[in-house]
Amino acid sequence: MKHAALVLFLLFPITLFAQERYISWTDFADTYFDEQSSEELQEQLENLYLHPMNLNTVSRDDLLRLPFLDEAQADSILAYRDRHHQFLTLGELQFITGLSYTDRCYLSLFLQALPLPQQVAPLKVRLFSGRHELETRLDIPLYRRRGEQDDAYLGSGLYNNLRYRYDWHRRVQYGLTLEKDAGEPIGRYRNYPYDALSAYAHYHSPNNRYELLAGDYTVTIGQGLLFGCATYGAKATLLDAPRRTAMVLHNHSSLSEARFFRGMAGGIRHGNWQLTAFLSYRQLDSRQEGDTVRSFLYDGYHRTARELSRRRNVDNLTAGGQLLYLRPQWRIGVSGLYTHYDHFLLPERRAYTQYFMRGKDAAGLSVSYYLHSHRFTLSGEAATDRRLHLAVTNTLVYSPFSSCQLTLQHRAFAPRFVSPHGDALQEGSRVANEHGLFLGGKYSGFRRLELRGYVDFFRFPTSTFRATGASQGFDAMAQVLWQLKTGGQLLLRYRAKAKQQNIPKYAGLLQYATTHRLRAQLNLRNYRWELHPAIDIALAGKQTTGNTLGWMLSLRTGFRPTSTLKLAALAAVFFTDDYASACYVYEPYLRHAGGFGACYYHGLRTALLGQWQLTKKWDIGVKYSLLHYFNKSAIGAGEQLISSASKNDFSLQLRWRF
C-alpha cells in the first residue's frame, strides 16, 4: 500500500499536467509580450497555440520556433524521447533537465502528446487529407473618417480579410491570405479583388532531410545581421534563449505587408551538413522623386490616389543562403546575401541619413557560430557588407545551475554598415551605427517564483533621427512572476529607459528623455472564468521640460459558461498628460487580431468579445470596442480624423474547419 500510495503521489501532477494546460493563452500573451513585440511573433505563436505540435513527432527546428526555448533544452527533450520512444503525457516534461516550471507551463500551450502514426501516408493523403481552415473577419466602424467624407479614400471604411490554411502534421502546409484595409477599393485600381494577396506552400520530407517552400516566407538566421527577425522587437526574448545559428524558414502567414520575401526557398541535410538557400522577387512601396527612391514605405496602406501612386513601384531581387556544419555541441555557418533594386536609392541629405544605403545593390557575408557546454552557451555572428564595413554581435549565457541563467551580449555595428534586411538585437531602427552591452538574467529556483531582468547600455557613434552627433542611453527591465497555487499569476514589472535627444532651438546640445513604467497585474482563473485586474503607472520627462504622468486602471475578464462558448470583456480608465506617458493594455481579441492598445490623454477603453463554436466545423466570433475621451472632441488627424470624442467598432469573424 505504501508503494502504491507513493506511485499515485508521483503520478498525480503528471496526470494533472496531461489533462489541463497550466496557464491560459491570455496569461501567456499578457506576460510574455509587450508593446515592443512584433505582430509576426504574436501571430506565429498564436498559430502554434491553436494547432499544438505533437511532442512525439516534432522536429528540432519546430521546437526552436518557440522563442523561449533554447537549443540545449530542445536537444534534451528530443534525447528523452529517443530513450523512451515516446511521451505518454506532457507531465513527463518535468523529468527533463533544464526545463523550469515556467518553461513547462509555456510548453503546455504549444505541445500535445499524441500516439505515433502507424505508417507513412501516401502523397495524396498528405496533400489533401489534413486539416483545412477557412477564416474571414469583417470590421465595421460605427463612424466615418474625414477621408471617407471628402471622398479622398477610394474605398469603403470596412476592413476585411480572408485566410485559408492547410496543414498535415506540419509536414505539408499551404495557405492563401487576402486583405482589404479600411479605405482601400475592391476590384479596382489593380486590386484582384483586394489590395493585398499572399500565398505559400511548404513541404517537409518525412525524414526531415529536406524542405521546400514557395510563395511568401520570412527567414531567421544567426543573430540577424544580414536577414531575419532575431528578437521580434523585444529585448526580453534574449533572456530565454540565445539566437539561433541554423537558418529557419517560416511561412509568411501574418497580415503584415512588409518585411518578407516572395519566391522560392529550400534546404537539404546530409550528415553533419545543412545547406539552405532562397531567391526572392518583390515589388516594394516607395516615395520617389523622379527615378530616385528617397525612402521605402512599410505600412501597406493604399487608400488614396497618392498612396496608390507609391504602390509597388520598385522591384527588389534578393538571393541568399547558408552552409552550416552541425555537431551535437557546436556548429558554424557561413551565410551570404545579395539584393538589387531597379531604382537608385538616394535618401535626402540629413545628418542621420549620411550613411544610409545609396545605389542599387547591396551584399553581405557573415559567419555565425554556436557552442554549448555544460554551463556555458556562446553564440554570435560577424558580418561585412560589400564595402567591408563590419557588424559583430556575441552572446554568452552562463548557467551556474539549472534554475539560474545569466546573459551577456555585446554588439558593435559600424555607422557605414549596410544591411537592408537585417534585424538584430538593437536599439536603433537599423543594423548600423550602434555599440551596445546587454546584461540580463533570470532565476526560477523558487518553486513558483521567477525573477528576470536586464539592463542594456547603448551608444550611437554618429547622428540619429532625434540626436545630432554622438548620443547614448540605457534600457532596463525588472520583473517578478509568481505562479499562484490556484493556477493564477502575480506579475510585477518595472521598466526604465533613457535616451539622448536634441534640445529644440539649441543646435548641438543634447538632453535625456526618460520614461519609467510600472505594472502590477493579477491573473486568476479556473476552468470557467479568468480575471486580470491591473494598474499601470508611467512617468516621462526631459531635462529641460520636466515630467509628465500617466496612470491606468484596467480589468480584463473571461467566462466560459459552456465548453463551446467563451465571453470576455475589458474596461480601462486612463489619465495621462501626453503621449509620452501613455499606458498600454492587452485587449480581448478575435483570432489573429491581438495586440496592445495605447491609452493616452483622459479616457475610457472598453471591449466585449464573444466566441461560439456552433458545430465541430463552424466557429463564430463577435467583438465590440469603444474608445472615449473625456478631454478631446476629435480623434486622429489628417484623413484619419474622426470628428467625435468616441470611436466605436464592431467585428465579426467566421471560421470553417473541414
Buried (B, 14 or more C-beta within 10 A) or exposed (E): EEEEEEEEEEEEEBEEBBEEBBBBBBBBBBBBBBBBBBBBBBBBBBBBBBBBBBBBBBBBBBBBBBBBBBBBBBBBBBEBBEEEEBBBBBBBBEEBEBBBBBBBBBBBBBBBBBEEEEEEBEEEEBBEEBEBBBBBBBBBBEBEBBBBEEEBBBBBBBBBBBBBBBBBBBBBBBBBBBBBBBBBBBEEBEBEEBBBBBBBBBBBEEEBEBBBBBBBBBBBBBBBBBBBBBBBBBBBBBBBBBBBBBBBBBBBBBBBBEBBBBBBBBBBBEEEEBBBBBBBBBEBBBBBEEEEBBBBBEEBBBBBEEBBEBBEBBEBBBBBBBBBEBEEEBBBBEBBBBBBBEBEBBBEEEEBBBBBBEEEEBBBBBBBBBBBEEEEBBBBBBBBBBEEBBBBBBBBBBBEEEBBBBBBBBBBBBBBBBBBBBBBBBBBEBBBBBBBBBBBBBBBEEEBBBBBBBBBBBBBBBBBEEBBBBBBBBBBBBBBBBBEEEBBBBBEBBBBBBBBBBBEEEEEEBBBBBBBBBBBBBBBBEEEEBBBBBBBBBBBBBEEEEBBBBBBBBBBBBEBEEEEEBBBBBBBBBBBBEEBBBBBBBBBBBBBBBBBBBBBBBBBBBBBBBBBBEEEEEBEBBBBBBBBBEEEEEBEEEBBBBEBBBBBBBBBBBBBBE
